[in-house]
Amino acid sequence: MIPLSIFLIVWLVFLAVFLFISALSIMQMLRFGLHGPITRWTTIIYIVVSVGIIVISLVLLSGLDLNATIDITNSLGDVLLVN
């Protein structure tokens, strides 16, 4: 039995890595990219889309019961069972 809170912790780790890499990418794009409106607009669009996806994920996660568990032994046992 695996609690769903484990998946939340994994999601938060991936989110932290994504935010770190995004911050580095945005700094590099603004520092070394061509200075103009296209660079600014692509940066703004990237930030808006990223924040939108994160907000939608948080809204969907808020509706979950994180105390629930998943039993993977029964489902894997049926798949791996060979007669």
C-alpha positions as CSV (number, residue, x, y, z in Angstrom):
1,M,0.0,0.0,0.0
2,I,1.5,3.3,-1.1
3,P,0.0,6.5,0.2
4,L,-0.9,9.2,-2.3
5,S,1.2,11.7,-0.2
6,I,4.3,10.0,-1.5
7,F,3.3,11.0,-5.1
8,L,2.7,14.6,-3.8
9,I,6.3,14.7,-2.4
10,V,7.7,13.4,-5.7
11,W,5.6,16.0,-7.6
12,L,7.0,18.8,-5.3
13,V,10.6,17.6,-6.0
14,F,10.0,17.7,-9.8
15,L,8.3,21.1,-9.4
16,A,11.3,22.5,-7.5
17,V,13.7,21.2,-10.2
18,F,11.5,22.7,-12.9
19,L,11.4,26.1,-11.2
20,F,15.2,26.1,-10.8
21,I,15.8,25.1,-14.4
22,S,13.2,27.6,-15.6
23,A,14.8,30.4,-13.6
24,L,18.2,29.6,-15.1
25,S,16.6,29.5,-18.6
26,I,14.8,32.8,-18.2
27,M,18.0,34.5,-16.9
28,Q,20.0,33.2,-19.8
29,M,17.3,34.2,-22.3
30,L,17.1,37.7,-21.0
31,R,20.8,38.1,-20.6
32,F,22.1,36.6,-23.8
33,G,19.1,36.7,-26.1
34,L,18.5,39.3,-28.7
35,H,17.2,42.5,-27.0
36,G,13.8,43.2,-28.4
37,P,10.1,42.7,-28.0
38,I,10.2,39.1,-29.2
39,T,12.5,38.0,-26.4
40,R,10.3,39.7,-23.8
41,W,7.1,38.2,-25.3
42,T,8.4,34.7,-25.4
43,T,9.6,35.0,-21.8
44,I,6.2,36.3,-20.7
45,I,4.4,33.6,-22.6
46,Y,6.6,30.9,-21.1
47,I,6.0,32.3,-17.6
48,V,2.3,32.6,-18.0
49,V,1.9,29.1,-19.5
50,S,4.1,27.6,-16.8
51,V,2.2,29.3,-14.0
52,G,-1.1,28.3,-15.6
53,I,-0.1,24.6,-15.7
54,I,1.1,24.7,-12.1
55,V,-2.1,26.4,-10.9
56,I,-4.3,23.9,-12.7
57,S,-2.2,21.1,-11.2
58,L,-2.7,22.6,-7.7
59,V,-6.4,22.9,-8.2
60,L,-6.7,19.3,-9.3
61,L,-4.5,18.1,-6.4
62,S,-6.6,20.1,-3.9
63,G,-9.5,17.8,-4.6
64,L,-7.6,14.6,-3.8
65,D,-7.7,12.7,-0.5
66,L,-4.0,12.4,0.2
67,N,-4.6,9.9,3.0
68,A,-5.8,7.3,0.5
69,T,-3.5,4.5,-0.5
70,I,-2.9,2.6,-3.7
71,D,-2.4,-1.2,-3.7
72,I,-0.1,-2.0,-6.6
73,T,0.6,-5.6,-5.6
74,N,-2.8,-6.9,-6.8
75,S,-2.7,-5.1,-10.1
76,L,0.9,-6.1,-10.8
77,G,0.3,-9.6,-9.6
78,D,-2.4,-10.1,-12.2
79,V,-0.1,-8.8,-15.0
80,L,3.0,-10.7,-14.0
81,L,1.1,-14.0,-13.3
82,V,2.2,-16.6,-15.8
83,N,0.5,-20.0,-15.9
